[in-house]
Amino acid sequence: SRVIPSIVILAGGLSSRMKKSAGTASGVDDEMLRHVRERAKAMLPVGEGSRPFLDYLLSNIERAGYRDVVIVTAEGDSSIRSHYGSDGCPAEFPGLRMSYVTQGIPAGREKPAGTADALLRALVARPGWRGGTFTVCNSDNLYSVNVLRMLLDEKHPNAMIGYDRDALGFPPGRTAHFSVVRSDERGALVGIVEKPTGAEIAAHLDERGRVDVSMNIFRLSYDDIVPVLESTPFHPVRDEKELPAAVTMLASSRPGSVAVLRVAEPVPDLTSISDIADVRDRIGSHSSPPR
């Protein structure tokens, strides 16, 4: 059977950093603050004509050649589903078949169980993807058509993008704690170092002084990653099952199994409220607006 190019968009986080920063925001109007409190981050109206951020990511996804899109949403958040309509092809993106999976909050917890749990829920809901590969990414980063297509065309069943930290377009202080990607001389992933120290960053400079960082976009084999996701532990400090940890577990258990594709290009990112103005300025040049 023909494989449908597939992608999972992780939009189930509680946007706690964005919501926390709402109280100290300067230069953000009251209406935007209301949206920050009430909507998923990806639905903030930062584009032309108040288009939501997610429109631009979906536009790039469609142009890169993907067709089957699963969006993982948070329990109690209906902003994405109500905007694009229920399962099916939204009017703005006739090439995409969109569906939704809700990431609930487990009993006894105050927040979802993390991105590894979110992806596992999406894959359990998509048994038809068994035997194939898919891409997975965040909902609050605007990945380029170039990168999305690169992963779609990649021959390795498991791969990730290693971004040149200095080409991302962020001030240096912002990128200091981005996850560092360690690869071997063959370009295979050794591990992803979350919240790296200065010494760890220095240890991963290449001969030209480049540091590769992760922006949480991966191409994965369904059959390879599901058992790893099922056994991913909670992080001892952050108390979440994290997708980068799962990918590192896969790379560690099978050395050479995850390819690192090195890229140098910017990635507009909507993590905190202070990013809104920057994203508004940059969004048009990193995606063509949807039809």
C-alpha positions as CSV (number, residue, x, y, z in Angstrom):
1,S,0.0,0.0,0.0
2,R,1.2,3.5,-0.8
3,V,2.7,5.3,2.2
4,I,1.0,8.6,3.0
5,P,3.6,11.2,4.1
6,S,2.7,11.8,7.8
7,I,3.6,14.2,10.5
8,V,2.7,14.7,14.2
9,I,2.5,18.2,15.6
10,L,2.9,18.5,19.4
11,A,0.6,21.1,20.7
12,G,-0.4,19.5,24.0
13,G,1.8,21.5,26.4
14,L,0.3,23.9,28.8
15,S,2.3,26.9,27.5
16,S,3.2,27.7,31.1
17,R,6.3,29.8,30.2
18,M,4.2,31.9,27.9
19,K,1.3,32.3,30.4
20,K,3.8,33.1,33.3
21,S,5.4,35.8,31.2
22,A,2.0,37.4,30.5
23,G,2.1,39.3,33.7
24,T,5.3,41.1,32.9
25,A,4.7,41.7,29.2
26,S,5.6,45.1,27.7
27,G,4.5,46.2,24.3
28,V,1.8,43.5,24.1
29,D,-1.8,44.8,23.9
30,D,-4.6,43.6,26.2
31,E,-6.3,41.6,23.4
32,M,-3.1,39.6,22.8
33,L,-2.8,39.0,26.5
34,R,-6.3,37.6,26.6
35,H,-5.4,35.2,23.7
36,V,-2.3,34.1,25.6
37,R,-4.4,33.1,28.5
38,E,-7.2,31.4,26.5
39,R,-5.6,29.8,23.5
40,A,-2.9,27.2,22.6
41,K,0.3,29.1,21.8
42,A,0.2,27.9,18.2
43,M,-3.2,29.7,17.8
44,L,-1.9,33.2,18.7
45,P,-2.8,35.7,16.0
46,V,0.7,36.8,15.0
47,G,0.4,36.7,11.2
48,E,-1.1,38.9,8.5
49,G,-4.7,39.6,9.1
50,S,-4.5,38.0,12.6
51,R,-3.7,34.6,11.1
52,P,-2.6,32.1,13.8
53,F,1.0,31.0,14.0
54,L,0.0,27.4,13.2
55,D,-1.4,28.5,9.8
56,Y,2.2,29.2,8.7
57,L,3.6,25.9,9.9
58,L,0.7,24.0,8.3
59,S,1.4,25.9,5.0
60,N,5.0,24.9,5.1
61,I,4.0,21.3,5.9
62,E,1.6,21.1,3.0
63,R,4.2,22.6,0.6
64,A,6.8,20.1,1.8
65,G,4.6,17.3,0.7
66,Y,3.0,15.9,3.8
67,R,-0.6,14.8,3.7
68,D,-1.6,13.1,7.0
69,V,-1.4,15.4,10.0
70,V,-2.1,14.5,13.6
71,I,-2.2,17.3,16.1
72,V,-1.8,16.4,19.8
73,T,-3.8,19.0,21.8
74,A,-4.1,19.6,25.6
75,E,-7.0,18.5,27.6
76,G,-9.6,21.3,27.8
77,D,-8.1,23.2,24.8
78,S,-10.5,23.5,21.9
79,S,-8.9,26.5,20.2
80,I,-7.1,24.4,17.4
81,R,-9.9,22.0,16.6
82,S,-12.6,24.8,16.6
83,H,-10.5,26.9,14.2
84,Y,-9.7,24.2,11.6
85,G,-12.8,22.1,12.1
86,S,-13.1,18.4,13.1
87,D,-11.2,15.6,11.4
88,G,-10.8,16.1,7.7
89,C,-9.4,18.5,5.2
90,P,-9.6,22.2,6.4
91,A,-10.7,24.7,3.8
92,E,-7.3,26.6,3.9
93,F,-5.3,23.4,3.5
94,P,-7.1,21.1,1.1
95,G,-4.0,18.9,0.7
96,L,-3.9,18.0,4.4
97,R,-5.9,15.4,6.2
98,M,-6.0,16.6,9.8
99,S,-7.0,14.7,12.9
100,Y,-6.6,15.3,16.6
101,V,-5.4,13.4,19.7
102,T,-6.0,14.8,23.2
103,Q,-3.1,14.4,25.7
104,G,-4.9,14.1,29.0
105,I,-3.4,14.8,32.5
106,P,-2.9,11.4,34.3
107,A,-4.6,10.9,37.6
108,G,-2.5,12.4,40.5
109,R,-0.6,14.8,38.2
110,E,-1.1,18.5,37.6
111,K,0.4,18.6,34.1
112,P,0.6,16.3,31.1
113,A,3.3,13.6,31.1
114,G,5.5,15.2,28.5
115,T,6.4,15.1,24.8
116,A,7.3,11.4,24.7
117,D,3.9,10.6,26.2
118,A,2.2,13.0,23.7
119,L,3.9,11.2,20.7
120,L,3.0,7.8,22.1
121,R,-0.7,8.8,22.3
122,A,-0.6,10.0,18.7
123,L,1.0,6.7,17.4
124,V,-1.4,4.5,19.4
125,A,-4.2,6.3,17.6
126,R,-2.5,5.7,14.3
127,P,-2.0,1.9,14.0
128,G,-2.0,2.2,10.2
129,W,1.4,3.9,10.4
130,R,3.1,0.7,11.6
131,G,5.9,-0.3,9.4
132,G,6.4,3.2,8.2
133,T,8.1,6.5,9.2
134,F,6.8,9.9,10.1
135,T,8.0,13.3,11.1
136,V,7.3,14.9,14.5
137,C,7.7,18.5,15.5
138,N,6.7,21.3,17.9
139,S,3.8,23.5,17.2
140,D,5.5,26.7,18.3
141,N,8.5,26.6,16.0
142,L,8.2,27.6,12.3
143,Y,10.3,25.0,10.5
144,S,11.1,25.7,6.9
145,V,9.8,23.8,3.8
146,N,13.4,22.9,3.2
147,V,13.8,21.1,6.6
148,L,10.4,19.5,6.4
149,R,11.1,18.1,3.0
150,M,14.6,17.0,3.9
151,L,13.2,14.8,6.6
152,L,10.5,13.5,4.3
153,D,13.1,12.5,1.7
154,E,15.6,11.1,4.2
155,K,16.6,7.5,3.6
156,H,17.5,6.7,7.2
157,P,14.4,5.6,9.1
158,N,15.4,7.7,12.1
159,A,16.9,11.2,11.7
160,M,16.9,14.6,13.3
161,I,17.9,18.2,12.3
162,G,21.0,19.5,14.0
163,Y,20.7,23.3,13.7
164,D,23.8,25.6,13.7
165,R,23.1,27.5,16.9
166,D,24.6,30.8,15.5
167,A,22.3,30.7,12.4
168,L,19.0,30.5,14.3
169,G,18.6,34.2,14.5
170,F,18.3,34.5,18.3
171,P,20.4,36.7,20.6
172,P,23.3,34.6,22.2
173,G,21.8,34.7,25.7
174,R,18.7,33.0,24.3
175,T,20.5,30.0,22.8
176,A,22.9,29.4,25.7
177,H,20.7,26.6,27.1
178,F,19.3,25.1,23.9
179,S,19.8,21.3,23.8
180,V,23.2,20.4,22.2
181,V,23.3,17.6,19.6
182,R,26.2,15.2,19.9
183,S,27.0,13.3,16.7
184,D,29.9,11.0,15.8
185,E,32.3,11.3,12.8
186,R,29.7,9.4,10.6
187,G,27.0,12.0,11.4
188,A,25.1,9.6,13.6
189,L,23.5,10.8,16.9
190,V,25.3,10.0,20.1
191,G,23.0,12.0,22.4
192,I,21.0,15.2,23.0
193,V,22.3,17.2,26.0
194,E,19.4,19.1,27.6
195,K,20.1,22.4,29.4
196,P,23.9,22.0,28.7
197,T,26.6,23.7,30.9
198,G,29.2,25.9,29.4
199,A,31.7,23.1,29.6
200,E,29.4,20.7,27.8
201,I,28.8,23.2,25.0
202,A,32.6,23.8,24.7
203,A,33.1,20.0,24.4
204,H,30.8,19.8,21.4
205,L,32.2,22.7,19.2
206,D,33.3,21.3,15.9
207,E,36.6,22.3,14.3
208,R,34.9,25.5,12.9
209,G,33.5,26.4,16.3
210,R,29.9,25.3,15.3
211,V,27.5,24.0,17.9
212,D,24.6,21.9,16.7
213,V,21.4,22.3,18.7
214,S,18.0,20.5,18.6
215,M,14.7,22.4,17.8
216,N,12.7,19.2,18.4
217,I,12.1,18.0,14.9
218,F,12.7,14.3,14.1
219,R,11.9,11.7,11.5
220,L,11.3,8.4,13.2
221,S,10.4,4.8,12.4
222,Y,7.1,3.9,14.1
223,D,8.3,0.4,14.9
224,D,11.6,1.6,16.3
225,I,10.3,4.4,18.5
226,V,7.1,3.0,20.0
227,P,8.8,0.5,22.4
228,V,11.3,3.2,23.4
229,L,8.5,5.7,24.1
230,E,6.8,3.1,26.3
231,S,9.9,2.7,28.4
232,T,10.9,6.4,28.6
233,P,11.3,7.4,32.3
234,F,10.1,10.7,33.9
235,H,12.9,13.2,34.1
236,P,14.0,13.5,37.7
237,V,13.8,17.3,37.8
238,R,11.3,18.3,35.1
239,D,9.0,15.4,35.9
240,E,8.1,14.8,32.3
241,K,8.8,12.0,29.8
242,E,10.7,13.9,27.1
243,L,11.0,13.1,23.5
244,P,14.7,14.0,23.2
245,A,15.4,11.5,26.0
246,A,13.6,8.9,24.0
247,V,15.5,9.6,20.8
248,T,18.8,9.5,22.8
249,M,17.7,6.1,24.3
250,L,17.1,4.8,20.7
251,A,20.5,6.1,19.6
252,S,22.3,4.6,22.6
253,S,20.6,1.2,22.3
254,R,21.4,1.0,18.6
255,P,24.5,3.1,17.7
256,G,24.4,4.6,14.3
257,S,20.6,4.3,14.1
258,V,19.7,8.1,14.1
259,A,21.2,10.3,11.5
260,V,21.9,14.0,12.2
261,L,21.2,16.3,9.3
262,R,23.1,19.5,9.8
263,V,21.4,22.7,8.8
264,A,22.2,26.4,9.2
265,E,19.0,28.5,9.0
266,P,16.7,30.6,11.2
267,V,13.7,29.1,13.1
268,P,11.1,31.6,14.3
269,D,10.1,30.4,17.8
270,L,7.2,31.3,20.0
271,T,8.2,30.3,23.5
272,S,7.5,33.3,25.6
273,I,5.5,36.5,25.3
274,S,8.6,38.5,24.4
275,D,8.8,36.4,21.2
276,I,5.6,37.7,19.8
277,A,7.0,40.9,18.3
278,D,10.0,39.1,16.8
279,V,7.7,36.4,15.3
280,R,5.4,39.0,13.8
281,D,8.4,40.6,12.1
282,R,9.9,37.4,10.8
283,I,6.9,35.2,10.0
284,G,6.2,36.3,6.5
285,S,9.8,35.7,5.2
286,H,9.8,32.1,6.6
287,S,6.5,30.9,5.1
288,S,4.2,31.9,2.4
289,P,0.9,32.9,3.9
290,P,-1.8,30.2,3.5
291,R,-4.3,30.5,0.7
